[in-house]
Amino acid sequence: MLSVATVPRSTQAAYYAAQGPANEVLELGLVPVPDPGPGEILVRMTCSGVNPSDVKARAGATRAMAWPRVVPHQDGSGVVEAVGHGSRFSPGDRVWVRFGQWQRSFGTAARRMVLPDDLAMPLPAEISDETGALLGVPALTAWLCVDSFNGPEGSTVLVQGRGAVAAYAIQFAKLRGYKVLVVTGSSRRAAEARTIGADETLLRTETNWPDRVRELTSGRGVDAVIEALFAANVRDYPRFMATRATAIVYGTDTADTTGIPARWFLQQSVTVRFVYLYRAAPARIAAAAQAVTDIAAKLKHGTITRLPLEQIVLAHELVENEEHEGRVVLSLSEANVPEETT
């Protein structure tokens, strides 16, 4: 039995029925919403985070269309409106949501959605809905990357990459007591990395930056690298990594193959660990979600662009634009919403 008397039977959402450019395939309309079943919750969404993985899925760059219609986005926040039997939540609870559209056709780009309650976490009072919508894919990925190293305090970690995962990885690594080096593409991004805790920053445009890493580590190299572009960067690893170092890889470039210096990896006993959030052990994901919730109020999230649901096309285009800085969040307020049926 549901915990409230009425549940909306349809809701306004953004969706696509074919993959392609945002301005060609994204639509806005009413879509059906089921009752929450056992262990499920109905959430009135307040914010939906837009991540690179969301726009790649819509474009068809990472996977084929698996359903006739997809409501996109993995991350979001909202308020529980109804619960199915056995749910740990109650109506009125604020939550943040992860994996909204993973192996499902219905993501967070909707004013209401039903999902298993183990994909939601309580949102503490001091954390805004907007912040809650930022925590899913990027923060959990970053946490798992740092946790995959688990070196002693004082270890040196090099973060390669840009964007939200790298920004959170810097902060989580500092919370572990690591010395954090960052390689980035511009002086502005280097300055931003320092404001969130990076001890040293290096510019990729300077071809001798690996030598500088050696200097900063007294010649031994870094103990770990957290890597966004494995295929592009792995050939440089012998220049800046220590013996018995660990490479934690959460992304790569478009190449499916790469020239790994295998003999060097073998002789230096370097470990490579791949972090693909969606395939991580459920217990690890749950632990990461709890840890991220506990420290969310302390994190810096960077510049945030806020747009209404009606501007989801622009939101996707901003995320696809490499020149755009910061995060993009859709507001799912009830203003100017077509009447929903019950």
Disulfide bonds with the S-S distance in Angstrom:
none
